[in-house]
Amino acid sequence: MTVFKEKCLRITCYVLQFVCFVTGVTMLGLGVWGLVDPNLHSLTKSDHTILSGLYVMVIAGAMILFVTILGCVAIKRERKLFVILYCILGLIAVFLKIVGCILVFDYFVSKHEYLQNSYELHYGKVDYEDVTVIWDEIQETGGCCGLISYRDWEKSHFYTNGNRRMFPKSCCNPSGNTDACQRGKDGHIVTEGCDGFIKKYYYGIGGAAVVIILIELFAVVMLACLYQYYP
């Protein structure tokens, strides 16, 4: 019975290490992408909070990869020392992930007003192409227009600069007329704001992060259970 229990624990631990390895690769990739992508970098380079969050993601992702490899070695070699090291480093990686989540959500809360100001003041300007690209992507992907509603654009530089296109093309209903949409005609323009879409995006990240953290904590607990079987 003891041998069977140990075998089940070993298999469970291997599966959990694989899952953690995948999450580590994902986190590392997202962190590096956020740091090197020209559009995102131009928006975040002056903000220490989000930059810190991205660096934490990279460090935590790299640490998870190392820890999962160490976990597999601990299972294979059956040594208590490796189990102890795995548990310590695994808990540190989880802590870093929690810190990263806090920084990202702090950024969302503190920069909510900045999101609105960014398109009201800079959308469509030559020197702020990054803002234009980001907001076009948000509106096209989310099927939305403006932050709270499409009328937010009426306070923007793009709307008031004398251009006959009062609303951006990314606000247009795919089935509507683009010219009528950009002049604000009902039925051609998307009226729902992007605030809900952005919140769902952040809450989705937060929910996924919580699940990942719980899985990694479970992996640490399961491997710690193997400690009693190793010399």
MARTI-154847 format. One line per 4 residues: number of its first residue (from 1); their letters; for each residue x, y, z of C-alpha. Coordinates in Angstrom, 3 decimals. Layout:
residues N
NUM> a> X:Y:Z | ...
end
This chain:
residues 231
1> mtvf> 0.000:0.000:0.000 | 2.866:2.371:0.853 | 4.571:1.618:-2.466 | 1.316:2.253:-4.350
5> kekc> 0.791:5.549:-2.514 | 4.329:6.670:-3.317 | 3.899:5.753:-6.981 | 0.666:7.768:-7.198
9> lrit> 2.372:10.741:-5.571 | 5.288:10.542:-8.008 | 2.977:10.467:-11.032 | 0.914:13.357:-9.656
13> cyvl> 4.065:15.376:-9.043 | 5.354:14.765:-12.578 | 2.036:15.938:-14.035 | 2.039:19.038:-11.836
17> qfvc> 5.639:19.830:-12.827 | 4.629:19.702:-16.485 | 1.687:22.049:-15.860 | 3.924:24.442:-13.904
21> fvtg> 6.541:24.307:-16.686 | 3.917:25.378:-19.242 | 2.741:28.237:-17.023 | 6.351:29.312:-16.500
25> vtml> 7.010:29.428:-20.238 | 3.770:31.387:-20.744 | 4.583:33.898:-18.020 | 8.156:34.352:-19.233
29> glgv> 6.957:34.843:-22.805 | 4.280:37.380:-21.849 | 6.743:39.324:-19.704 | 9.381:39.475:-22.448
33> wglv> 6.722:40.396:-25.025 | 5.520:43.263:-22.825 | 9.095:44.555:-22.504 | 10.131:44.339:-26.165
37> dpnl> 6.884:45.084:-28.050 | 7.386:48.629:-29.428 | 3.767:49.714:-28.942 | 3.484:48.442:-25.369
41> hslt> 6.972:49.577:-24.448 | 6.331:53.135:-25.607 | 3.241:53.252:-23.384 | 4.838:51.723:-20.304
45> ksdh> 8.484:52.821:-20.397 | 7.765:55.855:-18.199 | 5.626:53.934:-15.715 | 7.673:52.204:-13.030
49> tils> 4.706:50.220:-11.694 | 3.896:48.313:-14.876 | 7.579:47.954:-15.753 | 8.221:46.437:-12.341
53> glyv> 5.288:44.078:-12.879 | 6.702:42.950:-16.236 | 10.163:42.363:-14.778 | 8.621:40.386:-11.920
57> mvia> 6.774:38.258:-14.490 | 10.035:37.534:-16.324 | 11.916:36.658:-13.131 | 9.046:34.547:-11.778
61> gami> 8.645:32.749:-15.126 | 12.348:31.952:-15.333 | 12.370:30.795:-11.725 | 9.369:28.527:-12.320
65> lfvt> 11.186:26.864:-15.228 | 14.214:26.249:-13.037 | 12.097:25.051:-10.124 | 10.109:22.584:-12.255
69> ilgc> 13.337:21.092:-13.591 | 14.611:20.860:-10.007 | 11.323:19.214:-9.026 | 11.719:16.542:-11.708
73> vaik> 15.296:15.932:-10.542 | 14.070:15.636:-6.946 | 11.464:13.054:-7.964 | 13.969:11.113:-10.077
77> rerk> 16.917:11.212:-7.654 | 14.781:10.695:-4.543 | 16.820:13.052:-2.352 | 15.419:15.102:0.522
81> lfvi> 17.815:17.974:-0.176 | 16.333:18.505:-3.641 | 12.822:18.420:-2.194 | 13.731:21.090:0.368
85> lyci> 15.303:23.323:-2.292 | 12.276:22.851:-4.546 | 9.826:23.829:-1.817 | 11.813:26.944:-0.860
89> lgli> 12.270:28.174:-4.451 | 8.705:27.213:-5.363 | 7.300:29.337:-2.559 | 9.541:32.248:-3.603
93> avfl> 8.239:31.955:-7.193 | 4.640:31.970:-5.925 | 5.389:35.053:-3.820 | 6.842:36.849:-6.856
97> kivg> 3.750:35.957:-8.856 | 1.508:37.423:-6.162 | 3.605:40.616:-6.170 | 3.323:40.801:-9.967
101> cilv> -0.476:40.457:-9.808 | -0.691:43.217:-7.203 | 1.427:45.537:-9.360 | -0.656:44.867:-12.480
105> fdyf> -3.964:45.508:-10.717 | -2.551:48.595:-9.019 | -1.595:49.812:-12.492 | -5.127:49.201:-13.790
109> vskh> -6.750:51.107:-10.917 | -4.299:54.019:-10.919 | -4.182:54.363:-14.713 | -7.912:54.160:-15.427
113> eylq> -8.082:57.928:-15.931 | -4.893:57.849:-18.004 | -6.521:55.400:-20.428 | -9.233:57.955:-21.143
117> nsye> -6.820:60.876:-21.368 | -4.535:58.955:-23.738 | -7.065:58.807:-26.562 | -8.791:62.099:-25.778
121> lhyg> -5.511:64.016:-26.074 | -3.251:61.946:-28.317 | -5.229:59.644:-30.631 | -4.504:60.364:-34.292
125> kvdy> -1.487:62.595:-33.632 | 1.698:61.850:-35.570 | 3.882:61.777:-32.456 | 1.548:59.352:-30.662
129> edvt> 1.084:56.559:-33.186 | 1.485:54.019:-30.365 | -1.670:55.359:-28.654 | -3.565:55.171:-31.942
133> viwd> -2.484:51.573:-32.584 | -3.299:50.409:-29.032 | -6.767:51.986:-29.013 | -7.594:50.680:-32.470
137> eiqe> -6.644:47.182:-31.300 | -8.735:47.527:-28.117 | -11.813:48.782:-29.982 | -11.583:46.280:-32.842
141> tggc> -10.908:43.303:-30.568 | -13.482:44.278:-27.961 | -16.139:45.448:-30.410 | -16.417:48.699:-28.467
145> cgli> -15.885:52.436:-28.829 | -14.489:54.911:-26.280 | -13.957:54.108:-22.631 | -17.476:54.521:-21.183
149> syrd> -19.382:55.045:-24.451 | -18.766:56.187:-28.025 | -19.659:59.749:-27.008 | -16.368:59.953:-25.100
153> weks> -14.778:60.674:-28.471 | -16.690:63.954:-28.674 | -14.241:65.331:-26.091 | -11.177:64.112:-27.992
157> hfyt> -8.666:65.937:-30.171 | -9.528:63.575:-33.034 | -13.179:64.663:-32.920 | -12.574:68.402:-32.626
161> ngnr> -9.613:68.912:-34.985 | -11.834:69.874:-37.941 | -11.537:66.492:-39.664 | -14.825:65.265:-41.192
165> rmfp> -14.049:61.866:-39.682 | -15.263:62.567:-36.145 | -14.947:58.960:-34.959 | -12.114:56.500:-35.662
169> kscc> -12.637:53.662:-38.117 | -12.080:51.130:-35.326 | -15.418:52.260:-33.827 | -17.360:51.145:-36.868
173> npsg> -19.864:48.320:-36.903 | -18.501:45.655:-39.337 | -21.897:45.476:-41.051 | -22.324:49.263:-41.263
177> ntda> -21.106:51.973:-43.603 | -17.654:53.263:-42.653 | -18.223:56.837:-43.824 | -21.558:57.074:-41.982
181> cqrg> -19.966:55.513:-38.903 | -17.127:58.018:-38.757 | -19.713:60.790:-38.881 | -21.506:59.219:-35.896
185> kdgh> -24.632:57.896:-37.611 | -26.716:55.521:-35.470 | -26.661:51.916:-36.590 | -23.230:52.247:-38.169
189> ivte> -21.145:52.966:-35.082 | -20.571:50.744:-32.047 | -22.066:52.534:-29.041 | -20.793:50.358:-26.171
193> gcdg> -17.675:51.573:-24.339 | -14.506:49.533:-23.810 | -14.406:49.827:-20.019 | -16.200:46.516:-19.516
197> fikk> -13.970:44.738:-22.044 | -10.803:46.067:-20.404 | -12.048:45.026:-16.948 | -12.890:41.522:-18.210
201> yyyg> -9.386:41.320:-19.667 | -7.735:42.236:-16.374 | -10.086:40.102:-14.302 | -9.411:37.210:-16.672
205> igga> -5.683:37.612:-16.118 | -6.256:37.839:-12.374 | -8.434:34.726:-12.323 | -5.908:32.776:-14.379
209> avvi> -3.096:33.962:-12.082 | -4.993:32.756:-8.990 | -5.523:29.324:-10.582 | -1.838:29.107:-11.526
213> ilie> -0.742:30.103:-8.017 | -3.013:27.454:-6.470 | -1.665:24.797:-8.851 | 1.915:25.704:-7.973
217> lfav> 1.159:25.649:-4.260 | -0.464:22.242:-4.717 | 2.642:21.057:-6.582 | 4.834:22.177:-3.669
221> vmla> 2.597:20.384:-1.156 | 2.538:17.177:-3.225 | 6.303:17.093:-3.626 | 6.720:17.856:0.068
225> clyq> 4.636:14.737:0.756 | 7.304:12.673:-1.029 | 9.865:13.897:1.504 | 8.917:11.113:3.940
229> yyp> 9.787:8.423:1.376 | 13.269:9.712:0.507 | 16.550:9.079:2.360
end
